[in-house]
């Protein structure tokens, strides 16, 4: 029993060191929760039980503000759509502030926040495309990138690695929100903001693959070794 425990700890430590070398900002998923590699990094998500106030605010972007904004856009009630989009953006900022203030930052909260952003932005872009107010290639590029990066994150999670959003991803969200608001307000700058959001989307997506290059390379190397053994 003792030998088995020591062997398990050694294996876990080797895996932690390898993943930390590849992803300095990653976290390791273990049976007892999610443990940050760098304890001094207090910004890393920690484990908390239950649904928090910040989680409810993040959930409201999916079940409240998204349907309301969709309805206003489809009815071409632009003032109401503008207000709903602004309130959704405020809730996006507010849930992070509350989570940090109440010290309830968690991986579930991060996942919910990212999901709410994707759902709201995707719904708005599709509605604006339906209303013939957004370029098809821009909407297609943004949606495809989000699905591809989501798949990359799922793969990373299966390898016990959290691939978090970076600064470019955050900038992409801000510019995309600004483009949606500009389209709703019928501003002349709207097409240029949407193009800028699309370019940021592509660059940030490539950045995620660059950050995951060690993980992908390791997987491809193992796959090649397995084929040789066969």
Backbone bond lengths (Angstrom), bond angles and torsions (degrees), N, CA, C in turn:
res aa  C-N    CA-C-N  psi(-1)  N-CA   C-N-CA  omega(-1)  CA-C   N-CA-C  phi
1 X - - - 1.469 - - 1.520 110.66 -
2 X 1.363 115.50 -43.76 1.470 120.06 -178.57 1.519 109.79 -67.47
3 X 1.367 116.20 -40.97 1.466 120.04 179.36 1.524 110.19 -63.08
4 X 1.350 116.27 -41.91 1.468 120.42 178.83 1.526 111.22 -62.04
5 X 1.351 116.56 -41.51 1.462 120.42 -179.70 1.514 110.94 -65.38
6 X 1.345 117.51 -43.47 1.461 120.85 -179.95 1.520 110.81 -65.12
7 X 1.340 116.46 -40.07 1.463 120.18 177.97 1.517 111.39 -63.05
8 X 1.361 116.41 -41.35 1.465 121.25 179.34 1.522 111.04 -64.54
9 X 1.350 115.97 -42.58 1.471 119.55 179.64 1.522 110.93 -64.40
10 X 1.344 116.67 -41.34 1.466 120.15 -179.77 1.517 110.70 -64.55
11 X 1.327 116.55 -43.60 1.465 120.17 178.14 1.509 111.59 -61.97
12 X 1.345 115.83 -42.01 1.461 120.59 179.58 1.512 111.29 -64.73
13 X 1.354 116.49 -38.84 1.459 120.16 179.85 1.525 110.96 -66.97
14 X 1.354 116.94 -41.93 1.462 120.11 178.31 1.527 110.83 -62.19
15 X 1.336 116.45 -41.50 1.469 119.65 178.60 1.525 110.99 -64.62
16 X 1.341 115.59 -38.40 1.470 119.67 179.71 1.518 111.09 -64.66
17 X 1.355 116.02 -44.12 1.461 119.59 -178.96 1.518 111.07 -64.65
18 X 1.349 116.86 -40.28 1.459 119.98 179.72 1.513 111.41 -65.00
19 X 1.341 116.32 -45.93 1.463 119.73 -179.11 1.520 111.22 -68.48
20 X 1.336 117.62 -34.86 1.461 120.11 178.57 1.517 110.56 -66.28
21 X 1.345 116.69 -36.13 1.465 119.84 177.63 1.521 110.89 -65.05
22 X 1.345 116.01 -37.81 1.464 120.01 -178.95 1.514 111.38 -77.89
23 X 1.372 116.51 -39.35 1.458 121.37 -175.27 1.518 109.48 -132.92
24 X 1.331 118.57 89.21 1.464 121.20 -178.22 1.518 113.23 -58.81
25 X 1.324 118.76 -27.30 1.464 121.39 -176.43 1.519 112.51 -101.73
26 X 1.339 117.89 14.38 1.459 120.48 -175.55 1.517 110.89 -87.25
27 X 1.329 115.96 171.58 1.446 121.74 174.48 1.515 108.55 -126.09
28 X 1.319 115.51 154.36 1.453 121.43 -179.92 1.507 109.19 -102.34
29 X 1.328 116.57 130.76 1.453 121.41 177.96 1.525 108.00 -92.23
30 X 1.314 117.28 118.76 1.451 123.42 179.43 1.516 108.18 -122.75
31 X 1.358 118.42 165.78 1.466 119.94 -175.51 1.512 114.56 -59.39
32 X 1.328 118.52 -22.62 1.458 120.39 -175.78 1.515 113.82 -100.27
33 X 1.313 117.20 11.27 1.463 119.65 177.85 1.505 110.47 136.64
34 X 1.307 116.65 -162.85 1.458 122.68 -177.73 1.515 107.96 -114.85
35 X 1.306 116.08 118.13 1.455 121.39 -172.26 1.510 109.75 -110.65
36 X 1.327 119.77 125.02 1.461 120.95 177.87 1.514 110.44 -68.14
37 X 1.347 115.99 141.66 1.458 118.39 175.75 1.518 110.54 -67.15
38 X 1.321 116.71 -41.50 1.455 120.53 -176.70 1.518 108.92 -104.33
39 X 1.333 115.36 105.93 1.454 119.48 -176.24 1.519 112.07 -66.42
40 X 1.345 116.01 -26.35 1.460 117.69 -177.81 1.519 111.84 -75.97
41 X 1.326 117.37 -11.88 1.456 120.91 -179.32 1.523 108.80 -87.82
42 X 1.316 117.23 93.39 1.461 121.65 -175.02 1.513 112.81 -73.60
43 X 1.347 117.23 -9.62 1.456 119.50 -179.41 1.519 112.30 -82.62
44 X 1.326 117.46 -8.13 1.450 119.93 -179.15 1.515 109.84 -71.76
45 X 1.348 118.58 145.43 1.455 121.62 178.98 1.518 111.41 -61.69
46 X 1.310 117.19 143.14 1.448 123.40 176.92 1.514 108.80 -123.17
47 X 1.320 116.78 168.96 1.437 120.56 -174.13 1.521 110.83 -88.21
48 X 1.324 116.58 132.93 1.457 122.42 175.16 1.517 108.44 -139.67
49 X 1.306 115.86 149.12 1.459 120.89 -179.81 1.522 109.75 -96.41
50 X 1.330 115.30 149.82 1.458 120.15 174.23 1.512 113.21 84.94
51 X 1.317 114.27 166.39 1.462 121.89 177.83 1.524 108.34 -91.77
52 X 1.325 116.62 128.93 1.455 121.97 -175.20 1.520 111.25 -98.78
53 X 1.333 115.15 173.20 1.467 120.83 176.91 1.526 110.71 -60.32
54 X 1.329 116.28 -42.11 1.470 120.24 178.77 1.524 111.25 -61.86
55 X 1.334 116.92 -36.77 1.469 120.07 177.74 1.516 111.58 -64.15
56 X 1.332 116.97 -41.21 1.465 120.32 177.87 1.525 111.31 -63.17
57 X 1.336 116.31 -39.65 1.466 120.04 178.56 1.530 110.33 -65.10
58 X 1.335 116.41 -42.75 1.465 119.82 177.21 1.517 111.63 -63.74
59 X 1.334 116.53 -39.69 1.461 120.55 178.95 1.527 112.12 -65.12
60 X 1.345 115.92 -29.89 1.470 119.56 -179.74 1.522 111.73 -63.47
61 X 1.339 117.86 -27.30 1.468 119.97 177.78 1.527 111.25 -65.67
62 X 1.330 116.59 -28.53 1.458 120.55 -179.29 1.522 111.76 -85.58
63 X 1.332 116.79 -48.02 1.471 120.01 -170.60 1.525 113.46 -94.49
64 X 1.338 117.78 -13.55 1.473 120.19 -177.73 1.527 110.95 -116.51
65 X 1.326 116.65 -64.78 1.461 119.61 -170.21 1.514 113.16 -72.65
66 X 1.329 117.83 -33.30 1.468 119.28 178.29 1.530 112.25 -63.96
67 X 1.350 119.83 -50.92 1.472 118.94 177.53 1.529 113.56 -61.73
68 X 1.348 116.32 -37.50 1.470 119.29 179.85 1.524 110.60 -65.37
69 X 1.338 116.11 -46.08 1.465 119.70 -179.55 1.526 110.95 -64.34
70 X 1.327 117.55 -39.63 1.463 121.15 177.94 1.533 110.48 -60.26
71 X 1.318 115.61 -45.69 1.467 120.26 -179.54 1.519 111.66 -59.88
72 X 1.326 116.79 -46.15 1.471 120.45 -179.01 1.526 111.63 -64.42
73 X 1.335 116.97 -40.06 1.467 119.98 -179.49 1.522 110.36 -66.78
74 X 1.326 117.03 -45.98 1.466 120.28 -179.00 1.527 111.73 -64.32
75 X 1.358 116.04 -31.90 1.464 120.10 177.52 1.532 111.97 -86.27
76 X 1.349 115.14 -0.29 1.468 122.12 -178.41 1.529 112.24 56.18
77 X 1.320 114.78 37.36 1.475 121.35 173.51 1.531 106.37 -96.50
78 X 1.335 115.08 84.54 1.458 120.62 -167.40 1.520 113.43 -68.30
79 X 1.332 118.36 -32.67 1.468 119.66 178.18 1.532 110.68 -64.16
80 X 1.339 115.62 -44.78 1.463 119.38 178.25 1.515 111.75 -65.49
81 X 1.348 117.08 -38.41 1.466 120.59 178.31 1.522 110.44 -63.92
82 X 1.332 116.29 -42.41 1.466 120.64 178.53 1.526 110.78 -60.57
83 X 1.326 117.10 -43.72 1.458 121.12 -179.41 1.532 110.88 -65.27
84 X 1.339 117.19 -42.42 1.462 120.64 -179.51 1.525 111.38 -65.05
85 X 1.329 116.76 -39.63 1.467 120.63 178.96 1.522 110.48 -66.34
86 X 1.332 116.51 -41.85 1.468 120.30 178.47 1.525 111.27 -63.26
87 X 1.324 117.33 -42.89 1.468 120.71 179.43 1.524 111.26 -66.08
88 X 1.330 116.36 -35.33 1.457 119.54 175.74 1.528 110.92 -64.52
89 X 1.329 116.20 -42.28 1.459 119.92 177.31 1.511 112.68 -63.92
90 X 1.341 116.36 -39.67 1.469 120.50 177.70 1.527 110.46 -63.11
91 X 1.342 116.74 -41.17 1.464 119.89 178.97 1.521 111.10 -64.81
92 X 1.337 116.63 -32.91 1.458 120.83 177.66 1.524 111.27 -63.77
93 X 1.324 116.06 -39.98 1.469 120.64 178.02 1.521 110.54 -73.93
94 X 1.334 115.47 -40.44 1.463 120.87 -173.35 1.521 112.60 -66.62
95 X 1.334 117.95 -39.20 1.467 118.79 -176.69 1.524 111.72 -65.58
96 X 1.355 116.75 -35.22 1.457 119.48 176.94 1.513 112.27 -67.73
97 X 1.342 116.50 -41.20 1.470 120.41 179.19 1.525 110.42 -62.95
98 X 1.334 116.57 -45.41 1.464 120.59 -178.62 1.528 110.94 -66.00
99 X 1.331 117.06 -40.65 1.467 120.47 -179.73 1.523 111.14 -62.44
100 X 1.335 117.12 -40.82 1.461 119.61 178.80 1.519 111.41 -72.26
101 X 1.327 117.21 -38.70 1.457 120.37 -179.00 1.534 111.21 -66.78
102 X 1.328 116.58 -40.80 1.466 120.75 -179.55 1.525 112.51 -87.82
103 X 1.343 116.25 0.19 1.463 122.23 -179.87 1.522 111.05 55.80
104 X 1.334 115.45 47.02 1.466 121.34 179.26 1.523 110.88 -119.94
105 X 1.339 116.45 28.05 1.456 120.49 176.70 1.524 108.44 -66.31
106 X 1.322 117.35 131.01 1.460 121.81 -177.84 1.511 109.87 -146.36
107 X 1.329 116.14 162.68 1.460 119.86 176.75 1.522 111.43 -65.25
108 X 1.332 117.21 -32.47 1.460 120.36 176.00 1.522 110.25 -63.93
109 X 1.337 116.25 -41.22 1.458 120.43 178.61 1.519 111.83 -63.93
110 X 1.332 116.79 -41.25 1.463 120.89 177.70 1.524 110.13 -63.18
111 X 1.339 115.95 -44.34 1.468 120.41 178.38 1.526 111.09 -61.71
112 X 1.342 116.79 -44.02 1.462 120.49 -179.36 1.517 111.16 -65.21
113 X 1.325 117.43 -39.22 1.459 121.38 179.68 1.526 111.10 -64.12
114 X 1.332 116.25 -46.09 1.463 119.93 178.81 1.528 111.08 -63.99
115 X 1.332 116.20 -41.66 1.466 119.92 -179.91 1.518 111.25 -64.09
116 X 1.344 116.66 -43.50 1.467 120.38 179.30 1.522 110.94 -61.65
117 X 1.328 116.90 -40.82 1.469 120.41 177.34 1.525 111.10 -61.00
118 X 1.343 115.95 -46.58 1.459 119.97 -178.16 1.531 111.19 -63.33
119 X 1.339 115.98 -44.59 1.466 120.20 -178.15 1.522 110.52 -62.92
120 X 1.334 116.57 -47.49 1.467 119.91 -177.08 1.523 111.68 -65.40
121 X 1.330 116.60 -49.10 1.465 120.14 -177.95 1.528 110.83 -63.88
122 X 1.341 117.23 -44.18 1.466 120.31 179.88 1.527 111.25 -61.48
123 X 1.340 116.03 -43.39 1.471 119.47 179.93 1.522 111.02 -63.56
124 X 1.325 117.19 -42.18 1.456 120.23 -179.39 1.531 111.68 -65.84
125 X 1.327 116.01 -43.40 1.461 118.85 -179.42 1.525 111.41 -64.39
126 X 1.332 116.91 -40.80 1.462 119.94 178.76 1.526 111.38 -65.74
127 X 1.333 116.80 -39.01 1.468 120.40 177.64 1.523 111.13 -65.33
128 X 1.325 116.80 -42.82 1.462 120.74 179.02 1.522 111.10 -67.85
129 X 1.337 116.82 -33.53 1.456 120.18 174.72 1.525 110.49 -66.22
130 X 1.326 116.35 -42.20 1.464 121.08 177.90 1.532 110.99 -61.61
131 X 1.341 115.28 -36.68 1.465 120.36 178.86 1.524 112.43 -81.20
132 X 1.348 116.29 3.49 1.469 122.74 179.24 1.534 111.95 60.12
133 X 1.331 114.49 39.16 1.459 120.37 178.51 1.529 112.62 -113.84
134 X 1.334 116.73 -2.33 1.463 120.99 179.54 1.525 109.04 -132.43
135 X 1.335 116.10 145.10 1.464 121.35 -179.36 1.529 110.08 -69.94
136 X 1.327 115.75 135.79 1.463 120.94 -176.41 1.526 111.46 -61.11
137 X 1.347 117.22 -44.03 1.459 119.68 -175.93 1.528 112.13 -66.35
138 X 1.328 116.84 -31.97 1.467 120.14 177.02 1.529 110.94 -67.46
139 X 1.330 115.72 -47.76 1.467 120.15 -179.58 1.523 110.15 -62.93
140 X 1.330 116.72 -44.06 1.458 120.52 -179.47 1.527 111.47 -61.99
141 X 1.328 117.10 -43.48 1.463 121.36 -179.56 1.526 111.21 -63.02
142 X 1.326 116.93 -45.23 1.464 120.85 -178.61 1.527 111.02 -64.36
143 X 1.332 116.73 -43.94 1.466 119.90 -178.50 1.530 111.54 -68.46
144 X 1.321 117.08 -41.93 1.458 119.96 178.87 1.517 111.29 -62.82
145 X 1.323 116.49 -42.57 1.469 119.71 178.88 1.520 110.72 -60.40
146 X 1.339 117.37 -44.21 1.450 120.74 -178.48 1.528 111.65 -62.58
147 X 1.335 117.00 -41.03 1.463 120.03 178.78 1.524 111.31 -67.46
148 X 1.329 117.14 -40.51 1.462 120.66 -179.75 1.519 111.09 -65.64
149 X 1.340 116.94 -45.10 1.465 120.40 179.14 1.528 110.55 -66.38
150 X 1.335 116.98 -35.32 1.456 119.70 176.08 1.528 110.65 -61.42
151 X 1.328 116.54 -41.42 1.458 120.21 176.19 1.518 111.94 -64.24
152 X 1.334 116.74 -39.11 1.464 120.56 177.46 1.522 110.97 -63.17
153 X 1.336 116.69 -40.50 1.461 120.19 178.52 1.535 111.24 -66.00
154 X 1.330 116.05 -37.51 1.474 119.22 177.63 1.523 110.21 -64.49
155 X 1.336 117.02 -40.87 1.460 120.65 177.05 1.527 110.69 -63.18
156 X 1.340 116.31 -44.14 1.464 119.90 178.56 1.526 110.85 -61.53
157 X 1.332 116.58 -40.32 1.466 120.12 179.04 1.521 111.01 -63.22
158 X 1.336 117.25 -36.46 1.463 120.00 177.91 1.520 111.62 -66.96
159 X 1.338 116.46 -20.12 1.457 122.00 176.64 1.522 111.68 -99.00
160 X 1.344 116.33 19.54 1.476 122.64 177.80 1.514 112.16 61.81
161 X 1.328 116.39 37.70 1.464 121.81 180.00 1.519 109.73 -132.81
162 X 1.331 116.25 134.88 1.460 121.42 176.82 1.526 108.54 -98.85
163 X 1.314 116.03 118.21 1.473 121.31 178.31 1.523 107.49 -99.33
164 X 1.325 115.77 93.81 1.461 120.98 -174.05 1.520 111.51 -81.50
165 X 1.324 115.32 166.72 1.460 120.66 177.87 1.526 110.35 -71.58
166 X 1.323 116.89 148.96 1.457 121.53 178.44 1.521 110.15 -109.48
167 X 1.322 116.43 -174.62 1.463 120.91 -177.21 1.527 111.74 -65.70
168 X 1.329 116.59 -36.41 1.463 119.15 178.18 1.525 110.87 -64.26
169 X 1.334 116.29 -38.29 1.458 119.77 176.84 1.508 112.10 -63.64
170 X 1.340 115.63 -40.19 1.462 119.40 176.67 1.519 112.17 -65.14
171 X 1.328 116.08 -40.84 1.475 120.09 177.31 1.517 110.86 -64.07
172 X 1.325 116.41 -37.22 1.463 120.73 178.69 1.524 111.28 -62.30
173 X 1.334 116.68 -42.00 1.461 120.95 178.91 1.527 110.61 -62.97
174 X 1.335 116.39 -44.35 1.472 120.98 -178.58 1.523 110.56 -62.86
175 X 1.339 117.01 -47.49 1.459 120.74 -178.20 1.532 110.77 -66.84
176 X 1.329 116.72 -36.56 1.466 119.79 178.14 1.521 111.11 -65.31
177 X 1.337 116.84 -43.18 1.466 120.67 175.89 1.524 110.32 -60.23
178 X 1.339 116.27 -42.98 1.469 120.07 179.18 1.519 110.85 -63.24
179 X 1.341 117.12 -39.26 1.462 120.52 178.76 1.527 110.96 -65.02
180 X 1.329 116.58 -41.39 1.473 120.02 178.94 1.519 110.43 -63.56
181 X 1.323 116.75 -43.74 1.465 120.11 177.70 1.528 111.26 -62.28
182 X 1.331 116.23 -42.24 1.467 119.73 -179.61 1.522 111.37 -64.44
183 X 1.337 116.88 -37.25 1.465 119.92 178.03 1.522 110.49 -66.32
184 X 1.323 115.93 -43.30 1.468 120.28 -179.96 1.527 111.22 -62.97
185 X 1.333 115.91 -35.72 1.465 120.64 -179.88 1.529 112.07 -86.28
186 X 1.330 116.88 -0.88 1.476 122.37 178.76 1.529 111.54 59.02
187 X 1.318 116.11 42.77 1.456 120.66 177.28 1.524 110.32 -83.09
188 X 1.324 116.46 148.32 1.461 120.65 -178.74 1.522 112.24 -66.45
189 X 1.309 116.34 -25.70 1.462 120.61 -177.89 1.526 111.97 -78.71
190 X 1.322 118.31 -7.09 1.472 122.59 -174.09 1.535 113.03 -56.54
191 X 1.353 120.00 -49.07 1.475 118.95 -179.52 1.520 113.14 -59.94
192 X 1.336 116.60 -36.62 1.465 120.10 -179.16 1.527 110.95 -70.93
193 X 1.329 116.74 -37.24 1.463 119.48 176.48 1.520 111.07 -65.55
194 X 1.325 116.95 -38.05 1.461 119.91 179.29 1.529 110.85 -67.17
195 X 1.327 116.63 -38.57 1.468 120.04 176.56 1.527 110.18 -65.17
196 X 1.338 116.72 -41.87 1.466 120.57 177.65 1.526 110.78 -61.79
197 X 1.339 116.95 -41.50 1.461 121.10 177.68 1.526 110.81 -63.05
198 X 1.327 116.68 -38.53 1.463 120.73 178.99 1.524 111.29 -65.50
199 X 1.325 116.61 -43.21 1.469 120.43 178.63 1.523 110.88 -64.25
200 X 1.330 117.17 -43.24 1.461 120.65 176.54 1.521 111.17 -62.57
201 X 1.329 115.75 -35.79 1.457 120.44 178.34 1.525 111.09 -61.37
202 X 1.322 116.24 -45.93 1.462 120.80 179.86 1.525 111.28 -65.23
203 X 1.342 116.39 -46.75 1.462 120.61 -177.92 1.531 110.99 -63.89
204 X 1.331 117.12 -44.65 1.462 119.87 179.87 1.522 111.33 -66.41
205 X 1.335 117.58 -34.79 1.459 120.39 176.45 1.520 111.74 -64.48
206 X 1.337 116.72 -43.59 1.464 120.54 176.10 1.529 110.44 -63.13
207 X 1.345 115.99 -35.53 1.459 119.94 177.88 1.520 112.28 -63.36
208 X 1.326 116.97 -36.99 1.464 120.23 177.86 1.529 110.77 -64.88
209 X 1.324 116.79 -40.48 1.464 119.35 177.55 1.527 110.93 -68.03
210 X 1.319 117.39 -34.42 1.466 120.50 177.09 1.524 110.37 -65.37
211 X 1.325 117.33 -40.65 1.461 120.84 177.85 1.521 112.02 -66.76
212 X 1.325 116.05 -29.35 1.467 120.49 -178.94 1.526 112.69 -94.46
213 X 1.337 117.24 10.45 1.460 120.36 -173.09 1.534 111.90 -61.47
214 X 1.336 117.74 -38.89 1.460 120.23 -179.27 1.526 110.64 -66.03
215 X 1.322 115.47 -40.14 1.462 120.35 178.87 1.525 110.77 -65.13
216 X 1.329 116.85 -44.50 1.457 120.75 179.35 1.524 111.23 -67.03
217 X 1.340 115.74 -40.89 1.465 119.64 179.76 1.521 110.82 -63.48
218 X 1.342 116.34 -41.98 1.456 120.52 179.19 1.526 110.84 -63.48
219 X 1.334 116.95 -41.27 1.458 120.57 179.35 1.525 110.72 -65.53
220 X 1.342 117.49 -43.54 1.459 120.59 179.76 1.522 111.30 -66.29
221 X 1.337 116.38 -35.16 1.469 120.03 177.64 1.521 111.02 -65.13
222 X 1.341 116.16 -45.19 1.461 120.44 178.22 1.524 110.54 -62.91
223 X 1.333 116.62 -40.29 1.461 120.19 179.86 1.533 110.14 -63.65
224 X 1.338 116.80 -41.21 1.453 120.49 178.42 1.515 112.07 -64.91
225 X 1.344 116.71 -39.64 1.457 120.74 178.57 1.520 110.50 -65.18
226 X 1.330 117.56 -38.52 1.467 120.14 179.25 1.527 110.66 -65.16
227 X 1.330 117.27 -39.33 1.460 119.81 178.91 1.523 111.10 -65.24
228 X 1.355 116.76 -37.98 1.461 120.13 178.83 1.517 111.35 -65.98
229 X 1.352 115.82 -38.61 1.456 119.61 179.62 1.528 112.13 -65.99
230 X 1.327 115.88 -31.40 1.463 119.72 178.14 1.523 110.87 -72.28
